[in-house]
Amino acid sequence: MEFNLQKTDGSARLGVLKLSHGEVPTPIFMPVGTQASVKALDFNDLLMLNAPIVLANTYHLYLRPNDEVIKKLGGLHQFSKFPCNFLTDSGGFQAFSLNSNVKLSEDGIVFKSHIDGSKHFFSPQKVLDIQYNLNSDIMMILDDLVGLPASRERILESINRTTRWAKSAIDYHNYKKQSVQEFGGALNNHIFAIVQGGTDKELRQASARDLTNLGEFDGYAIGGLAVGEPNEQMYETLDFTTPLLPTNKPRYLMGVGTPRDIIEGIARGVDMFDCVMPTRNARNGTIFTHSGKLAIKSPRFKLDTKPLDSECSCYTCINHSRAYLHHLFRAGEISYFRLASIHNLAFYLDLVREAREAILKGEFAKFYQNFITKETAPHQSKD
């Protein structure tokens, strides 16, 4: 994997990530395709949106249809027919969040399937084997995540266990790459380590130091944020965490977030983001626009012939009115989910594109201030 850092503007970074299924300009937002599918969209929609990378979920795909099945069908790219890149998470978050009966050990995680209650075990090596079968372009290693607030003792336990698992993962991955003729794969699958530590500066420093001392990971993620702490604490944590990470490696803030969170992350040197918010909010009737959020179910849109966002050139805004989307939502039409999701993802992808352009011009500070001024205005669009 190659990451070319092309320009910086303050702490904001402009780069290109070169993967086996195409280049990814950074900063980038990755649509969430949990089941190897972004809800309500197909791969043509994603190509129309110019989405160069999608996130899929290791836990869910392991349980259904199973990674061995996907391997037999050609990996995620052949299975889904999405020709661009996939990042897959480790599945550890879902093993915790979807199950009340989870056993954590030094070797991994024992959990019950949320589908049928069957027991399963995720070790650092097992998680990578699943992702090799999926043929992910970027694979997240298994980490011990902690929701906030949490005791300092629990967070310390988390970073120590995460480091031990990371050592197992990088040793195993290097072994697989060296044994490619015997085992196949691994050469085009790249691994990211995950920095933990809650909002504690000392523990974040310890986690980043320990992980960067293990060897050459292909990138570094910042995990354990947006899990209950106030936004300002998350931003402060990013302030002292991103400088601890190698400048020549991509930085990924996991599971974040709102448009404001993304711009704040870019301002602090983050390169990659993912979140279910644009598609989930679309399905629930919330539309993101340059003038604020729209509640499309509101009666005031019944006769509104304007597009969802006058500054957007997505398929939905070019072809359909607010009145039509209002009607589809109120009528429960399935087509609403697709059209609204297309627009919200276009808004997010345009947001990071505009940030890239501002960094390239050396005008990110101006772009940031303009965004914050709009963001702190009343949230409900008055268009």
FENLINNOR-V866397 format. One record per backbone hydrogen bond with DSSP energy under -0.5 kcal/mol. NH is the residue of the N-H (numbers start at 1). CO is the residue of the C=O. E is the energy in kcal/mol with one decimal. If there is no record, write none. Layout:
nh=NH co=CO e=E
nh=NH co=CO e=E
This chain:
nh=2 co=18 e=-1.5
nh=4 co=16 e=-2.8
nh=5 co=3 e=-0.7
nh=6 co=4 e=-0.8
nh=6 co=14 e=-2.2
nh=7 co=14 e=-1.8
nh=9 co=12 e=-2.6
nh=12 co=9 e=-1.5
nh=14 co=7 e=-3.0
nh=15 co=26 e=-2.1
nh=16 co=4 e=-1.9
nh=17 co=24 e=-3.0
nh=18 co=2 e=-3.4
nh=18 co=16 e=-0.6
nh=19 co=17 e=-0.7
nh=19 co=22 e=-1.4
nh=22 co=19 e=-1.5
nh=24 co=17 e=-2.9
nh=25 co=23 e=-0.5
nh=26 co=15 e=-3.0
nh=27 co=271 e=-0.7
nh=28 co=271 e=-2.4
nh=30 co=273 e=-2.9
nh=31 co=29 e=-0.6
nh=31 co=53 e=-0.6
nh=33 co=31 e=-0.6
nh=33 co=55 e=-4.1
nh=35 co=37 e=-0.7
nh=36 co=33 e=-2.1
nh=39 co=37 e=-0.6
nh=41 co=38 e=-2.6
nh=46 co=42 e=-1.7
nh=47 co=43 e=-2.3
nh=48 co=44 e=-2.4
nh=49 co=45 e=-1.7
nh=50 co=47 e=-1.2
nh=51 co=46 e=-2.2
nh=52 co=50 e=-0.8
nh=54 co=85 e=-2.1
nh=55 co=31 e=-2.7
nh=56 co=87 e=-2.7
nh=57 co=34 e=-2.1
nh=58 co=56 e=-0.6
nh=61 co=57 e=-2.2
nh=62 co=58 e=-2.3
nh=63 co=59 e=-1.8
nh=64 co=60 e=-2.4
nh=66 co=61 e=-2.1
nh=70 co=66 e=-1.9
nh=71 co=67 e=-2.4
nh=72 co=68 e=-2.1
nh=73 co=69 e=-1.4
nh=74 co=71 e=-1.8
nh=75 co=70 e=-2.9
nh=76 co=134 e=-2.8
nh=78 co=74 e=-0.8
nh=79 co=75 e=-2.7
nh=80 co=76 e=-2.6
nh=81 co=77 e=-1.8
nh=83 co=81 e=-0.7
nh=85 co=52 e=-2.0
nh=87 co=54 e=-2.5
nh=88 co=138 e=-2.5
nh=89 co=56 e=-1.5
nh=95 co=91 e=-2.1
nh=96 co=92 e=-1.5
nh=97 co=93 e=-3.4
nh=98 co=94 e=-2.4
nh=99 co=96 e=-1.0
nh=102 co=100 e=-0.8
nh=103 co=110 e=-2.8
nh=104 co=102 e=-0.5
nh=105 co=108 e=-2.7
nh=109 co=122 e=-2.8
nh=110 co=103 e=-2.9
nh=111 co=109 e=-0.5
nh=111 co=120 e=-2.5
nh=113 co=118 e=-3.2
nh=117 co=113 e=-1.5
nh=120 co=111 e=-2.7
nh=122 co=109 e=-3.0
nh=123 co=121 e=-0.6
nh=124 co=107 e=-0.5
nh=127 co=123 e=-2.5
nh=128 co=124 e=-1.2
nh=129 co=125 e=-2.5
nh=130 co=126 e=-2.3
nh=131 co=127 e=-1.7
nh=132 co=128 e=-2.6
nh=133 co=129 e=-2.0
nh=134 co=130 e=-1.9
nh=135 co=131 e=-1.3
nh=136 co=131 e=-1.7
nh=137 co=86 e=-1.6
nh=138 co=86 e=-1.8
nh=139 co=190 e=-4.0
nh=140 co=88 e=-2.1
nh=141 co=192 e=-1.6
nh=145 co=143 e=-0.9
nh=148 co=227 e=-1.7
nh=155 co=151 e=-2.0
nh=156 co=152 e=-2.6
nh=157 co=153 e=-2.2
nh=158 co=154 e=-2.0
nh=159 co=155 e=-2.4
nh=160 co=156 e=-2.1
nh=161 co=157 e=-2.3
nh=162 co=158 e=-2.7
nh=163 co=159 e=-2.1
nh=164 co=160 e=-2.0
nh=165 co=161 e=-2.7
nh=166 co=162 e=-2.2
nh=167 co=163 e=-2.3
nh=168 co=164 e=-2.0
nh=169 co=165 e=-2.4
nh=170 co=166 e=-2.8
nh=171 co=167 e=-2.0
nh=172 co=168 e=-2.1
nh=173 co=169 e=-2.7
nh=174 co=170 e=-2.4
nh=175 co=171 e=-2.0
nh=176 co=172 e=-2.4
nh=177 co=173 e=-2.2
nh=178 co=174 e=-2.2
nh=179 co=175 e=-1.5
nh=180 co=177 e=-1.0
nh=182 co=179 e=-0.7
nh=183 co=179 e=-2.8
nh=184 co=180 e=-2.4
nh=189 co=186 e=-0.6
nh=190 co=137 e=-1.8
nh=190 co=188 e=-0.5
nh=192 co=139 e=-2.1
nh=193 co=219 e=-1.9
nh=195 co=221 e=-3.2
nh=200 co=197 e=-1.7
nh=201 co=199 e=-0.6
nh=204 co=200 e=-2.5
nh=205 co=201 e=-2.4
nh=206 co=202 e=-2.0
nh=207 co=203 e=-2.5
nh=208 co=204 e=-2.7
nh=209 co=205 e=-2.5
nh=210 co=206 e=-2.6
nh=211 co=207 e=-2.4
nh=212 co=208 e=-2.5
nh=213 co=209 e=-1.4
nh=214 co=211 e=-1.2
nh=215 co=211 e=-0.5
nh=217 co=215 e=-1.3
nh=218 co=191 e=-2.2
nh=219 co=191 e=-0.8
nh=220 co=250 e=-2.4
nh=221 co=193 e=-3.5
nh=222 co=252 e=-3.2
nh=223 co=195 e=-2.2
nh=223 co=221 e=-0.7
nh=233 co=230 e=-0.6
nh=234 co=230 e=-1.7
nh=235 co=231 e=-2.5
nh=236 co=232 e=-2.4
nh=237 co=233 e=-2.2
nh=238 co=234 e=-2.2
nh=239 co=235 e=-2.1
nh=240 co=236 e=-1.3
nh=241 co=237 e=-1.2
nh=242 co=238 e=-2.0
nh=244 co=241 e=-1.8
nh=245 co=242 e=-1.6
nh=249 co=246 e=-1.2
nh=250 co=218 e=-0.6
nh=252 co=220 e=-2.1
nh=253 co=272 e=-2.5
nh=254 co=222 e=-1.6
nh=254 co=252 e=-0.8
nh=256 co=253 e=-0.8
nh=262 co=258 e=-2.2
nh=263 co=259 e=-2.2
nh=264 co=260 e=-2.7
nh=265 co=261 e=-2.3
nh=266 co=262 e=-2.6
nh=267 co=263 e=-2.3
nh=268 co=264 e=-0.7
nh=268 co=265 e=-0.9
nh=269 co=266 e=-1.9
nh=270 co=265 e=-2.3
nh=271 co=251 e=-2.2
nh=272 co=251 e=-1.9
nh=273 co=28 e=-1.6
nh=274 co=253 e=-0.7
nh=274 co=256 e=-0.7
nh=275 co=30 e=-0.7
nh=280 co=276 e=-3.0
nh=281 co=277 e=-2.8
nh=282 co=278 e=-1.4
nh=283 co=279 e=-2.2
nh=284 co=280 e=-1.5
nh=285 co=282 e=-1.5
nh=286 co=281 e=-3.0
nh=287 co=285 e=-0.5
nh=287 co=294 e=-2.8
nh=289 co=292 e=-0.9
nh=292 co=289 e=-1.4
nh=293 co=379 e=-2.2
nh=294 co=287 e=-2.8
nh=296 co=285 e=-2.1
nh=296 co=294 e=-0.9
nh=298 co=295 e=-2.4
nh=301 co=298 e=-1.9
nh=302 co=299 e=-1.8
nh=304 co=301 e=-1.1
nh=305 co=303 e=-0.7
nh=312 co=309 e=-1.8
nh=318 co=314 e=-2.3
nh=319 co=315 e=-1.8
nh=320 co=316 e=-2.6
nh=322 co=306 e=-2.7
nh=323 co=304 e=-2.4
nh=325 co=321 e=-2.2
nh=326 co=322 e=-2.9
nh=327 co=323 e=-2.3
nh=328 co=324 e=-2.7
nh=329 co=325 e=-2.5
nh=330 co=326 e=-2.5
nh=331 co=327 e=-2.2
nh=332 co=328 e=-0.6
nh=332 co=329 e=-1.0
nh=333 co=328 e=-2.4
nh=336 co=333 e=-1.3
nh=337 co=333 e=-0.5
nh=337 co=334 e=-1.0
nh=338 co=334 e=-1.0
nh=339 co=335 e=-2.3
nh=340 co=336 e=-2.9
nh=341 co=337 e=-1.9
nh=342 co=338 e=-2.6
nh=343 co=339 e=-1.8
nh=344 co=340 e=-2.6
nh=345 co=341 e=-2.4
nh=346 co=342 e=-2.2
nh=347 co=343 e=-2.5
nh=348 co=344 e=-2.0
nh=349 co=345 e=-2.9
nh=350 co=346 e=-2.7
nh=351 co=347 e=-2.0
nh=352 co=348 e=-1.8
nh=353 co=349 e=-1.7
nh=354 co=350 e=-3.0
nh=355 co=351 e=-1.8
nh=356 co=352 e=-2.3
nh=357 co=353 e=-2.4
nh=358 co=354 e=-2.1
nh=359 co=355 e=-2.4
nh=360 co=356 e=-2.6
nh=361 co=357 e=-1.8
nh=362 co=358 e=-0.6
nh=362 co=359 e=-1.1
nh=363 co=358 e=-3.3
nh=367 co=363 e=-2.3
nh=368 co=364 e=-3.4
nh=369 co=365 e=-2.3
nh=370 co=366 e=-2.4
nh=371 co=367 e=-2.3
nh=372 co=368 e=-2.7
nh=373 co=369 e=-2.3
nh=374 co=370 e=-2.0
nh=375 co=371 e=-2.9
nh=376 co=372 e=-2.3
nh=377 co=374 e=-1.0
nh=381 co=293 e=-1.8
